[in-house]
């Protein structure tokens, strides 16, 4: 009976810790729920993710850790709406040929990879992927760290759908034929689709000369 009481107490403490953690999450991300039922539903989703994250972080074979963000109380269907990648109609065959016996390079520690950005409630992951690749390529070529505007791509790439989706190929084609990249500071991100306000006078001298398709399975 004593052992049972101890287990029950530990379970209560765990539930209390989870409730406290969830309330902190709600406060941090400015969440609000219309009903008690929705609150409990979102809390259950958060709890499931919390358990999954703990399992990942407790796995000593992993070289990374994970944690909560504003998506932790979303259903898979709700989160999927945030994924705005739309595959191009025609994708050229991969032209990248990985070097054999190439040295392993950590571009993050070298400084080529910019900090994590937040796309907000907009399906603009394709634009963030495009600027991230362009920022890294520019750093590797010039040594200069620049942050480019995702909002420019969301607003101005005619073959994309703004917050409703797009892909990197159309973004790079736009930066090859139509415009130079504008800095994030000169064309700030709003997380919504607006009228294009590109002004060449405010743009950088950076554009795209060509793009290369890399096989998805390649890690070189």
C-alpha positions in Angstrom: 0.0 0.0 0.0 2.9 2.3 0.8 4.4 1.7 -2.6 1.1 2.4 -4.3 0.8 5.7 -2.5 4.3 6.7 -3.5 3.6 6.0 -7.2 0.4 8.0 -7.0 2.2 10.9 -5.5 4.9 10.8 -8.2 2.2 10.8 -10.9 0.5 13.8 -9.3 3.8 15.7 -9.2 4.4 14.9 -12.9 1.0 16.1 -13.8 1.5 19.3 -11.8 4.9 19.9 -13.5 3.3 19.4 -16.9 0.5 21.9 -16.1 3.1 24.4 -15.0 5.1 23.8 -18.1 2.1 24.2 -20.3 1.0 27.5 -18.6 4.5 28.8 -19.1 4.2 27.8 -22.8 0.9 29.6 -23.1 2.3 32.7 -21.6 5.5 32.7 -23.7 3.7 32.3 -27.0 0.7 34.5 -26.1 -1.8 31.6 -26.6 -5.5 31.9 -25.8 -8.2 29.3 -26.1 -12.0 30.0 -26.4 -13.2 27.2 -24.1 -12.0 24.9 -21.4 -12.4 22.0 -23.8 -10.0 23.5 -26.3 -7.6 24.3 -23.5 -7.5 20.7 -22.4 -7.3 19.5 -26.1 -4.3 21.8 -26.7 -2.7 20.7 -23.4 -3.0 17.1 -24.4 -1.2 17.8 -27.8 1.5 19.7 -25.9 1.9 16.8 -23.4 2.3 14.3 -26.3 5.0 16.5 -27.9 6.7 16.9 -24.5 6.9 13.2 -24.1 8.3 12.8 -27.6 10.9 15.5 -27.0 12.0 14.0 -23.8 12.6 10.6 -25.5 14.7 12.3 -28.2 16.7 14.4 -25.7 17.4 11.4 -23.4 18.8 9.4 -26.3 22.5 9.6 -25.9 23.2 8.7 -29.5 21.6 11.9 -30.8 23.9 14.8 -31.5 21.1 17.4 -31.1 18.3 18.4 -28.7 14.7 19.5 -29.5 12.2 21.7 -27.6 8.9 23.4 -27.8 7.9 26.2 -30.1 4.6 27.9 -31.0 3.5 24.9 -33.1 3.6 22.4 -30.1 -0.2 22.7 -29.5 -1.2 22.2 -33.2 -2.6 19.1 -34.8 -0.6 17.6 -37.7 -3.3 18.9 -40.0 -3.0 22.4 -38.7 0.8 22.3 -38.9 0.7 21.0 -42.5 -1.0 24.2 -43.5 2.2 26.0 -42.6 4.2 24.0 -45.1 3.9 26.1 -48.3 6.2 24.1 -50.6 4.6 23.5 -54.0 6.7 21.3 -56.2 7.5 22.9 -59.6 5.8 21.4 -62.7 9.1 20.5 -64.3 12.2 19.8 -62.2 15.5 19.4 -64.0 17.5 16.3 -63.3 20.1 16.8 -60.5 23.3 18.3 -61.8 25.3 18.2 -58.6 28.1 15.7 -58.5 29.4 15.2 -55.0 33.2 15.1 -54.6 34.7 11.8 -53.5 36.8 11.9 -50.4 35.6 15.5 -49.8 36.5 17.1 -46.4 33.5 17.5 -44.0 32.8 21.1 -43.5 30.5 22.5 -40.7 29.1 25.6 -42.4 27.3 26.6 -39.2 30.4 27.0 -37.2 32.2 28.7 -40.1 29.5 31.4 -40.1 27.8 30.7 -43.5 24.4 29.7 -41.9 22.2 32.5 -40.7 20.2 32.3 -37.5 16.8 30.7 -37.4 14.0 32.9 -38.6 10.2 32.8 -37.9 7.8 32.5 -40.8 4.8 33.2 -38.6 1.3 32.2 -39.7 2.2 32.2 -43.4 3.0 29.3 -45.7 6.3 30.9 -46.8 8.8 28.2 -45.9 9.8 28.2 -49.6 10.9 31.8 -49.3 12.9 31.3 -46.1 14.6 28.3 -47.7 15.5 30.4 -50.7 16.9 33.3 -48.7 18.8 30.9 -46.5 20.5 29.3 -49.4 21.3 32.6 -51.0 22.7 34.0 -47.7 25.0 31.0 -47.4 26.1 31.1 -51.0 26.8 34.8 -50.8 28.8 34.3 -47.6 30.9 31.5 -49.1 31.7 33.7 -52.2 32.3 37.0 -50.5 32.7 36.5 -46.7 29.9 39.1 -46.2 27.0 38.3 -43.9 23.7 39.6 -45.3 20.1 38.8 -44.5 17.8 38.8 -47.5 14.1 39.6 -47.6 11.6 36.8 -47.6 8.8 39.3 -48.0 10.2 40.4 -51.3 9.8 36.8 -52.6 6.4 36.4 -51.0 5.1 39.6 -52.6 6.9 39.7 -55.9 7.5 36.1 -57.3 4.6 35.9 -59.8 4.8 32.2 -60.3 4.3 31.6 -56.5 1.3 32.0 -54.3 2.8 34.0 -51.5 1.6 32.7 -48.1 -0.2 30.0 -49.9 3.0 28.4 -51.2 5.8 28.3 -53.7 9.1 26.7 -54.3 12.8 27.6 -54.4 13.1 27.2 -58.2 10.7 29.9 -59.0 12.2 32.2 -56.3 15.7 31.7 -57.8 14.4 32.2 -61.3 12.9 35.6 -60.2 16.2 36.6 -58.7 17.9 35.6 -62.0 15.7 37.4 -64.4 13.7 40.0 -62.6 15.4 41.6 -59.6 18.3 41.7 -57.2 17.8 40.6 -53.6 16.7 43.2 -51.2 18.0 43.1 -47.6 15.6 42.1 -44.8 16.0 45.6 -43.3 14.8 47.3 -46.4 11.9 45.0 -47.1 10.9 43.6 -43.6 8.8 40.5 -43.2 5.1 40.8 -42.4 3.9 37.2 -42.6 1.2 38.0 -45.1 1.0 38.5 -48.9 1.2 42.1 -50.0 1.5 44.1 -53.2 5.0 43.9 -54.5 7.0 47.1 -53.6 10.4 46.1 -55.0 12.6 49.2 -55.7 15.8 48.5 -57.5 17.4 51.5 -55.8 17.0 49.8 -52.4 18.2 46.4 -53.6 21.6 44.9 -53.0 23.9 43.9 -55.8 23.2 40.2 -55.1 21.3 38.1 -57.6 21.3 34.5 -58.8 23.4 33.5 -61.8 22.3 29.9 -61.9 20.8 27.2 -59.6 21.6 23.6 -59.1 19.3 20.8 -58.1 20.8 18.5 -55.4 19.5 15.0 -54.9 17.5 14.7 -51.7 19.5 11.8 -50.5 22.8 13.5 -50.9 24.6 14.5 -47.7 28.0 15.5 -49.2 
